Amino acid sequence: MLFEQLRAGGCLSYIAGCEKTCAGVIIDPALDLVDRYVALTVEKGLRVRYVIDSHTHADHFSAARELARQLGARIVMHRRSAAPFADMRVDDGELLVVGELRVGVIHTPGHTDDSMCLVLPDRVLTGDTLLIGGTGRTDLPTGDPEALHESLFGKLLALDDALGVFPAHDYKGRESSTLGAEKASNPRLQKKERAAFVELMRGLDLAMPDHLTEALRTNRTGGKTVKQLIAEAAREVPFMGMDEVRARIEREDRELVLLDVRERDAFEAGHLPGARHVPRGQLELRVDQELPDPTVRVLAYCQYGKISTLAAATLRTMGYSRAVALDGGIDVWTKAGYPLEKGPARAYSPTRIP
């Protein structure tokens, strides 16, 4: 069996495959590592058949859809998953055939109601059901400490003690454990009685994950993350560097329109000299009035260079084919000591460019 573990912060994901047939599977992929997964499957000579999420993740963004698109694989989730994009839904006791490799499914609700563990010949990928020295939390949407107790003590811990434990998260740099080691030393597994275990889980005071709402939105619905939207926009527009923009301002280049897309109070507190002002939220409604000549060369900028990237891409889709974005934002511009103006926007007289 081919097997690779990948780490993105505390998130762990896996590539497994059949050496003989080169069929493969990717489990719990993170969106930030898409290129690494693709490169590794090429390096290992794997044809990925399935991309599996062990549950609906609330603390990071799943790469299942992007990998399925790039690799021509099928997305697999438990039948209780709310995600509309799953190609195959599986349930307790079923198998996925990956060449000569068999991937067993154990439904282990508790962390979420669609949680499952995946059993390979000598190891089990436990998702967030069982962690090294801990368990998944049960205070997020669809979590249930009583269900987790049954999943652990009634199902998962009944497997062979020698099986390796490979979880979906670990924040201490550990790679794996075994079921036997977890039974012996995992503090939460010492609470074997249901009532004691449930009391322990309900008494945990854990901080909510970063990006909880966005992660649940995208992982449940198939929508895009803000980071994805910005990255896609960045592929559609050219950028202009700070020094180039400063030089054009100094020589009063009237062929370049500077467009500040921040809110009014931010604009009036300090903006690029001679800049126009149209907040990003009003861009589509006001652009024809503010920029009547679609052939104008317009540079969009914002505080940190993200919203302006979206704005420049929007302008291009609206016919402003020379729209560009500032590489960076006014935050970097200010820290570099470059000139600013304060106060309301000036009246604008467009210069037509042939």
C-alpha positions as CSV (number, residue, x, y, z in Angstrom):
1,M,0.0,0.0,0.0
2,L,1.2,3.5,-0.9
3,F,0.6,6.0,1.9
4,E,1.4,9.6,2.4
5,Q,0.4,12.0,5.2
6,L,0.2,15.7,4.6
7,R,0.1,18.5,7.1
8,A,-1.4,22.0,6.9
9,G,-1.0,23.5,10.4
10,G,-2.9,21.1,12.6
11,C,-4.9,19.6,9.8
12,L,-3.8,16.2,8.5
13,S,-4.8,14.6,5.2
14,Y,-3.8,11.4,3.4
15,I,-3.1,9.8,0.1
16,A,-3.4,6.1,-0.1
17,G,-3.1,3.8,-3.0
18,C,-2.7,0.3,-4.4
19,E,0.9,-0.3,-5.5
20,K,-0.1,-2.9,-8.1
21,T,-2.8,-1.1,-9.9
22,C,-1.8,2.5,-9.1
23,A,-5.4,3.4,-8.1
24,G,-5.6,5.9,-5.3
25,V,-7.7,7.8,-2.9
26,I,-7.3,11.2,-1.1
27,I,-8.8,11.7,2.4
28,D,-9.7,15.0,4.1
29,P,-7.8,17.2,1.7
30,A,-7.3,20.9,2.6
31,L,-7.8,23.6,0.0
32,D,-4.4,25.2,0.6
33,L,-2.6,22.0,-0.5
34,V,-4.3,21.3,-3.8
35,D,-1.1,21.6,-5.8
36,R,0.8,19.3,-3.4
37,Y,-1.8,16.6,-3.8
38,V,-1.8,16.8,-7.5
39,A,2.0,16.8,-7.6
40,L,2.3,13.8,-5.2
41,T,-0.2,11.7,-7.2
42,V,1.8,12.4,-10.4
43,E,5.1,11.5,-8.5
44,K,3.6,8.3,-7.2
45,G,1.9,7.4,-10.5
46,L,-1.5,7.2,-8.9
47,R,-4.9,7.6,-10.7
48,V,-7.1,9.0,-7.9
49,R,-10.5,7.3,-8.0
50,Y,-12.1,8.9,-4.9
51,V,-11.7,12.0,-2.8
52,I,-13.2,11.4,0.7
53,D,-14.1,13.8,3.4
54,S,-14.5,11.9,6.7
55,H,-17.0,14.5,7.8
56,T,-18.2,18.1,7.2
57,H,-15.2,20.2,8.3
58,A,-15.9,23.3,10.4
59,D,-12.3,24.5,10.8
60,H,-10.8,24.4,7.3
61,F,-11.9,24.4,3.7
62,S,-12.2,21.1,1.9
63,A,-10.4,20.6,-1.4
64,A,-12.7,17.8,-2.4
65,R,-14.4,19.7,-5.2
66,E,-11.3,21.2,-6.6
67,L,-9.4,17.9,-6.6
68,A,-12.3,16.0,-8.1
69,R,-12.4,18.6,-10.9
70,Q,-8.7,18.4,-11.6
71,L,-8.2,14.7,-11.2
72,G,-11.5,13.4,-12.5
73,A,-12.3,11.7,-9.2
74,R,-15.6,11.1,-7.4
75,I,-16.4,12.8,-4.1
76,V,-17.3,10.4,-1.3
77,M,-19.1,11.4,1.9
78,H,-21.4,9.8,4.4
79,R,-25.1,9.6,3.4
80,R,-26.0,12.1,6.2
81,S,-23.7,14.8,4.8
82,A,-25.6,17.9,3.7
83,A,-23.2,18.6,0.9
84,P,-25.1,18.6,-2.4
85,F,-21.9,18.0,-4.5
86,A,-21.1,14.5,-3.2
87,D,-21.0,12.0,-6.1
88,M,-21.2,8.9,-3.9
89,R,-22.7,8.5,-0.4
90,V,-21.7,5.6,1.8
91,D,-22.8,4.1,5.1
92,D,-21.6,1.9,7.9
93,G,-20.1,-1.5,6.9
94,E,-19.6,-0.6,3.2
95,L,-16.3,-0.8,1.3
96,L,-14.6,1.3,-1.4
97,V,-12.6,-0.8,-3.9
98,V,-9.4,1.0,-4.9
99,G,-7.6,-1.4,-7.1
100,E,-6.7,-4.3,-4.7
101,L,-7.0,-2.0,-1.7
102,R,-10.2,-2.1,0.3
103,V,-11.3,1.0,2.3
104,G,-13.8,0.1,5.0
105,V,-16.4,2.6,6.2
106,I,-17.5,2.9,9.9
107,H,-20.2,5.4,10.6
108,T,-19.0,7.2,13.8
109,P,-21.3,10.1,14.6
110,G,-20.6,12.3,17.5
111,H,-18.3,15.0,16.3
112,T,-20.8,15.5,13.5
113,D,-23.6,13.3,12.5
114,D,-21.9,12.5,9.2
115,S,-18.5,11.5,10.7
116,M,-17.0,8.2,9.6
117,C,-13.7,6.4,10.1
118,L,-11.9,4.7,7.2
119,V,-10.3,1.3,7.8
120,L,-7.2,0.3,5.8
121,P,-5.3,-3.0,6.2
122,D,-3.1,-1.9,9.1
123,R,-4.5,1.4,10.1
124,V,-7.6,3.4,10.6
125,L,-8.1,7.0,9.5
126,T,-10.2,8.3,12.4
127,G,-11.2,11.8,11.1
128,D,-12.2,13.9,14.1
129,T,-13.8,11.0,16.0
130,L,-10.5,9.9,17.7
131,L,-7.5,12.1,18.0
132,I,-4.1,11.4,19.5
133,G,-4.6,11.9,23.2
134,G,-8.1,13.3,22.7
135,T,-11.4,13.1,20.7
136,G,-13.3,15.3,18.5
137,R,-15.4,18.0,20.1
138,T,-19.1,17.7,20.2
139,D,-20.3,21.3,20.6
140,L,-20.3,22.2,16.9
141,P,-23.4,21.8,14.6
142,T,-24.8,18.2,14.6
143,G,-22.4,17.2,17.4
144,D,-23.6,14.8,20.1
145,P,-21.5,13.5,23.0
146,E,-23.8,10.5,23.6
147,A,-23.4,9.4,19.9
148,L,-19.6,9.9,20.2
149,H,-19.5,7.6,23.2
150,E,-21.2,4.9,21.3
151,S,-19.1,5.4,18.2
152,L,-15.9,5.1,20.3
153,F,-16.7,2.4,22.8
154,G,-19.2,0.5,20.7
155,K,-17.5,0.6,17.4
156,L,-14.0,2.0,16.9
157,L,-12.3,0.7,20.1
158,A,-13.6,-2.8,19.3
159,L,-11.1,-3.0,16.4
160,D,-7.7,-4.6,16.7
161,D,-5.4,-2.7,19.2
162,A,-2.5,-3.0,16.8
163,L,-4.2,-0.8,14.2
164,G,-2.5,2.5,13.6
165,V,-4.5,5.7,14.4
166,F,-4.2,8.4,11.8
167,P,-6.5,11.4,12.8
168,A,-7.6,14.4,10.7
169,H,-6.0,16.8,13.3
170,D,-3.1,17.0,15.5
171,Y,-1.6,20.3,16.9
172,K,1.5,18.9,18.5
173,G,3.4,17.6,15.5
174,R,2.5,13.9,16.1
175,E,1.9,11.7,13.1
176,S,0.1,8.6,14.5
177,S,-0.7,6.4,17.4
178,T,-2.4,3.0,17.8
179,L,-5.8,2.0,19.1
180,G,-4.0,0.1,22.0
181,A,-2.0,3.1,23.0
182,E,-5.1,5.4,22.9
183,K,-7.0,3.0,25.0
184,A,-4.2,3.0,27.6
185,S,-3.3,6.6,27.7
186,N,-6.0,8.9,26.1
187,P,-7.5,10.8,29.0
188,R,-11.0,11.0,27.4
189,L,-11.1,7.2,26.8
190,Q,-10.7,6.6,30.5
191,K,-14.2,7.9,31.0
192,K,-15.8,4.6,29.8
193,E,-19.2,5.1,31.4
194,R,-21.6,7.0,29.2
195,A,-22.7,9.5,31.8
196,A,-19.1,10.3,32.8
197,F,-18.0,10.7,29.2
198,V,-21.0,12.9,28.3
199,E,-20.4,15.1,31.4
200,L,-16.7,15.5,30.4
201,M,-17.5,16.5,26.8
202,R,-20.2,18.9,27.8
203,G,-17.9,20.5,30.3
204,L,-15.2,21.4,27.8
205,D,-14.7,25.1,27.3
206,L,-13.2,25.3,23.8
207,A,-12.7,28.3,21.5
208,M,-14.7,28.3,18.3
209,P,-12.6,27.5,15.2
210,D,-11.5,30.4,13.0
211,H,-13.6,30.9,9.9
212,L,-16.3,28.6,11.4
213,T,-19.2,30.2,9.5
214,E,-17.4,30.4,6.2
215,A,-16.0,26.8,6.4
216,L,-19.5,25.4,7.2
217,R,-21.0,27.5,4.4
218,T,-18.6,26.3,1.7
219,N,-18.2,22.7,2.9
220,R,-21.9,22.2,3.2
221,T,-23.0,23.9,0.0
222,G,-20.2,23.8,-2.5
223,G,-19.9,27.6,-2.4
224,K,-16.5,29.3,-2.8
225,T,-14.3,30.8,-0.1
226,V,-13.3,34.4,-0.1
227,K,-9.7,33.3,-0.7
228,Q,-10.8,31.4,-3.7
229,L,-12.7,34.3,-5.1
230,I,-9.7,36.6,-4.7
231,A,-7.3,34.0,-6.2
232,E,-9.6,33.6,-9.2
233,A,-9.8,37.3,-9.7
234,A,-6.1,37.7,-9.5
235,R,-5.7,35.3,-12.4
236,E,-7.9,37.6,-14.5
237,V,-6.2,40.9,-14.0
238,P,-2.7,42.4,-14.3
239,F,-1.2,44.4,-11.5
240,M,0.9,47.6,-11.2
241,G,3.7,48.0,-8.7
242,M,3.9,50.8,-6.0
243,D,7.0,52.4,-7.6
244,E,5.4,52.5,-11.0
245,V,2.2,54.1,-9.7
246,R,4.2,56.7,-7.6
247,A,6.2,57.6,-10.7
248,R,3.0,58.1,-12.8
249,I,1.5,60.3,-10.0
250,E,4.6,62.4,-9.9
251,R,4.6,63.1,-13.6
252,E,0.8,63.7,-13.5
253,D,-0.1,60.9,-15.9
254,R,-3.6,61.7,-16.9
255,E,-4.0,58.5,-18.8
256,L,-4.2,56.5,-15.5
257,V,-7.3,56.9,-13.4
258,L,-6.7,55.9,-9.7
259,L,-9.9,54.4,-8.3
260,D,-10.2,54.0,-4.5
261,V,-12.8,51.3,-3.7
262,R,-12.8,51.7,0.1
263,E,-15.6,53.3,2.1
264,R,-15.9,57.1,2.3
265,D,-14.4,57.6,5.7
266,A,-11.3,55.6,4.8
267,F,-10.9,57.5,1.5
268,E,-11.2,61.0,3.2
269,A,-8.7,60.0,5.9
270,G,-6.0,59.5,3.2
271,H,-5.9,58.4,-0.4
272,L,-3.6,58.4,-3.4
273,P,-3.2,61.9,-4.9
274,G,-5.9,62.6,-7.5
275,A,-7.8,59.4,-6.8
276,R,-11.4,59.0,-7.7
277,H,-13.7,57.3,-5.1
278,V,-16.3,54.6,-5.7
279,P,-16.9,52.1,-2.9
280,R,-16.7,48.5,-4.0
281,G,-20.3,47.9,-2.9
282,Q,-21.5,50.6,-5.4
283,L,-19.1,49.9,-8.2
284,E,-21.5,48.2,-10.6
285,L,-24.2,50.9,-10.0
286,R,-22.0,53.9,-10.3
287,V,-19.2,53.0,-12.7
288,D,-21.0,54.2,-15.9
289,Q,-21.5,57.6,-14.3
290,E,-18.0,57.9,-12.8
291,L,-16.1,56.3,-15.7
292,P,-18.1,56.9,-18.9
293,D,-15.2,56.0,-21.1
294,P,-14.6,52.2,-21.0
295,T,-11.3,52.5,-22.8
296,V,-9.8,54.4,-19.9
297,R,-6.8,52.8,-18.0
298,V,-8.0,52.5,-14.4
299,L,-6.1,51.3,-11.4
300,A,-8.2,50.0,-8.5
301,Y,-6.8,50.0,-5.0
302,C,-8.0,49.3,-1.5
303,Q,-6.5,49.0,2.0
304,Y,-4.8,45.6,1.6
305,G,-5.0,44.8,-2.1
306,K,-7.7,42.1,-1.9
307,I,-11.0,44.0,-2.5
308,S,-9.3,46.0,-5.3
309,T,-8.4,42.7,-7.0
310,L,-12.1,41.8,-7.1
311,A,-13.0,45.3,-8.2
312,A,-10.5,45.2,-11.1
313,A,-11.8,41.8,-12.2
314,T,-15.4,43.1,-12.1
315,L,-14.4,46.1,-14.2
316,R,-12.9,43.9,-16.8
317,T,-16.1,41.8,-17.0
318,M,-18.0,45.1,-17.5
319,G,-15.9,46.1,-20.5
320,Y,-13.1,48.1,-18.9
321,S,-10.5,46.0,-20.6
322,R,-7.6,48.1,-19.3
323,A,-8.5,47.8,-15.6
324,V,-5.6,46.8,-13.4
325,A,-5.1,46.5,-9.6
326,L,-2.4,47.9,-7.3
327,D,0.0,45.3,-6.2
328,G,-0.5,45.7,-2.5
329,G,-2.8,48.2,-0.8
330,I,-2.7,51.7,0.7
331,D,-1.5,50.2,3.9
332,V,1.8,49.2,2.3
333,W,1.8,52.5,0.4
334,T,1.5,54.5,3.7
335,K,4.2,52.4,5.5
336,A,6.6,53.1,2.6
337,G,6.1,56.9,3.2
338,Y,4.5,57.5,-0.2
339,P,2.4,60.7,-0.6
340,L,-1.3,60.9,0.4
341,E,-4.1,63.4,0.0
342,K,-6.9,63.9,2.5
343,G,-10.5,65.1,2.0
344,P,-13.3,64.4,-0.4
345,A,-12.8,63.2,-4.0
346,R,-12.1,65.8,-6.7
347,A,-14.4,66.4,-9.7
348,Y,-13.4,64.1,-12.5
349,S,-12.9,65.0,-16.1
350,P,-12.2,61.8,-18.2
351,T,-9.4,61.8,-20.7
352,R,-10.4,59.7,-23.7
353,I,-7.6,57.2,-24.8
354,P,-7.6,56.1,-28.4
